[in-house]
Amino acid sequence: MAVVKLTYFKNRGIAELIRYIFAYGGQEYEDERIAQDDWLALKPDTPLGSMPYVVLENGVVYSEGTSIARYFAEKFNIRGRTAEEKLHSDMIVDLIRADLTPMFIEMFFEKNDDKLKNLRQNTQEKVDTWFQMVEDRHIKGHNSVLESGFSWADIALFNFINDYCPKFEVAVDEKFEKIHTIAAAVKKKPTIAAWIEKRPKTPW
Ligand SMILES: N[C@@H](CCC(=O)N[C@@H](CS)C(=O)NCC(=O)O)C(=O)O
């Protein structure tokens, strides 16, 4: 069987959640990084005309970053113990991936300074509001979103704080102590720390 292959641009972007999960699960994979100039030639042959996409060991190709991350989180038993816990971890991941990430992508492409400033302010307000709710209502474990312990929701929070926010000058207020404690614990996990140390150094 062939090795798993993950394909994305030459940055962390929306593929890094998958790479963190691979690091945690010890997944062997080829980390294929495509230059912007080479993408258009490749695009028509990809499942949905977008990256990231993954080729599994059996050669079948899948797109949608969050779906790929969810599949491997399930495989490595970090989606939650019960159906309700899976719903809970998905809720946090989707808040970041479905609700917040598009705002960061919009900022990425915005060239007008005033519009960018407005986008940043709107994003900051959403982060402040939603993270207050997560902090107050949705952290059920000791240093983890889920009562049963570590999950991909913890990685998604860490990914958001560590990789998205600094690049776009959005802050996650220090008053969200539980969220920051979870992110710090993820960063210290030996497999994740080793990946951060060895991964290609990219602006985001
Ligand atoms: N919902 C998709 C969005 C994928 C997406 O828009 N990817 C961007 C890179 S972040 C892309 O492929 N852009 C190039 C293009 O659309 O041609 C996912 O989460 O995978």
The ligand as a MOL file (V3000), in Angstrom:
LIG
                    3D

  0  0  0     0  0            999 V3000
M  V30 BEGIN CTAB
M  V30 COUNTS 20 19 0 0 0
M  V30 BEGIN ATOM
M  V30 1 N -13.8750 24.3320 2.2960 0
M  V30 2 C -12.6080 23.9920 1.7080 0
M  V30 3 C -11.9550 25.2710 1.2420 0
M  V30 4 C -10.7160 24.9690 0.4510 0
M  V30 5 C -10.0760 26.2110 -0.1000 0
M  V30 6 O -10.7470 27.2150 -0.4300 0
M  V30 7 N -8.7620 26.1410 -0.2240 0
M  V30 8 C -8.0010 27.2170 -0.7950 0
M  V30 9 C -6.6620 27.3510 -0.0700 0
M  V30 10 S -6.8740 27.8180 1.6330 0
M  V30 11 C -7.7310 26.9120 -2.2410 0
M  V30 12 O -7.6520 25.7550 -2.6340 0
M  V30 13 N -7.5390 27.9640 -3.0410 0
M  V30 14 C -7.1910 27.8240 -4.4260 0
M  V30 15 C -8.3750 27.7630 -5.3410 0
M  V30 16 O -9.5330 27.7750 -4.8710 0
M  V30 17 O -8.1510 27.7210 -6.5570 0
M  V30 18 C -11.7270 23.2620 2.7320 0
M  V30 19 O -11.8660 23.5510 3.9320 0
M  V30 20 O -10.9320 22.4260 2.3520 0
M  V30 END ATOM
M  V30 BEGIN BOND
M  V30 1 1 1 2
M  V30 2 1 2 3
M  V30 3 1 2 18
M  V30 4 1 3 4
M  V30 5 1 4 5
M  V30 6 2 5 6
M  V30 7 1 5 7
M  V30 8 1 7 8
M  V30 9 1 8 9
M  V30 10 1 8 11
M  V30 11 1 9 10
M  V30 12 2 11 12
M  V30 13 1 11 13
M  V30 14 1 13 14
M  V30 15 1 14 15
M  V30 16 2 15 16
M  V30 17 1 15 17
M  V30 18 2 18 19
M  V30 19 1 18 20
M  V30 END BOND
M  V30 END CTAB
M  END
